[in-house]
Amino acid sequence: MSEYVIEKEVEIPTRTRTKYPWMEMNVGDSFFVPVPDSGRSAASIRASLYASGRGIFKKWPEYRIVVRKSNRLGVNGLRVWLTEKEGGS
């Protein structure tokens, strides 16, 4: 007899492949990513954002992200916007 219990009709949870909220965003929405004073640099975080977005936006080539340095409530970081590509896909 197996040590594992077989269970039926257990729903498979939705798999999240990114820590960024791409799937909840609409065009014009943005989110803020703080950049710590020590640790990862803004360039490293920016590269991570673009790499994550590149995978997601293969499915939706009409969209792109724009990343800019930002400060929110005295915290330095990066703000990321979801935009439509200019001139279509």
N, C-alpha and C positions, 0 to 999 in steps of 0.2 A: 504494500500500500504506500502511496506517495505521501510525502510530508507537506505537499502543497494542496491547498483547497481550490477546487475548480468552482468558479463563480460564473453565473450566467446573467446576461442582460445588464452588465455593468457599463455605464456610459463612459466613453473615452473623453477625457477632458480636452478642451481646446489647447493647442500647443502655442505658446508665445515664443517667437524666435528672436525677439528684440526687446531691449529694455526701454526703447523709445516709443512714444505713443502714435506712431504713424497711422495705424488703422482707425484711430478715433478722431483724426484731424480732418478738417475741411479746408479748402483753399482760403488763405488769409489767416488761418490760425497759427499760433506760434507757441513755443515752450522755451523755458530758460534752463540752461545746464550750468551749474556753478563750476568754476575752475578753482580748485584748491590752491592755496598759496604754496604748498609743498606737494610733491607727488606728480601726477600727470600734468603735462603742459597743455596749454590751449590748443596747440598744433596737434597733439596726440588725440585729444578729445574731438577736435574738428575732423580728423581723419576717421575716427571711429563712427562719427555721425554720418559722414559721406559713405563709408563702407556699408553701414547698416541700411541707409536709404537706397543705395545702389541695388541691393538685393530685393527690396520691397518694390521699387519703382520699375523693375523689369516687367512687372505685371501691369503697371499703369504708366506707360512712357509719356503720357501727356502732362505729367506732373514733375516737379523738381523741388529741391529744397534750397533755401538761401540761409547761410550762416553768417552772423555778424557778431563782433565783440559787443558786449552789453554789460550794464551794471544795474542790478535790481536790489534796491534797499541797501546799498553800500556793498553788495557782494559782486565781485567781478565774475564774468562768465561769458557764455555764448547764447545768443538767442537764435532759434531755428524757426523759419517760416516755411509753410507749404504753399507753393505757388504753381500756377499753370505755366508750361513752357511757352515762350513767345513764339508766335508763328505756327502753333500746332505741334504735332509730334514729329 
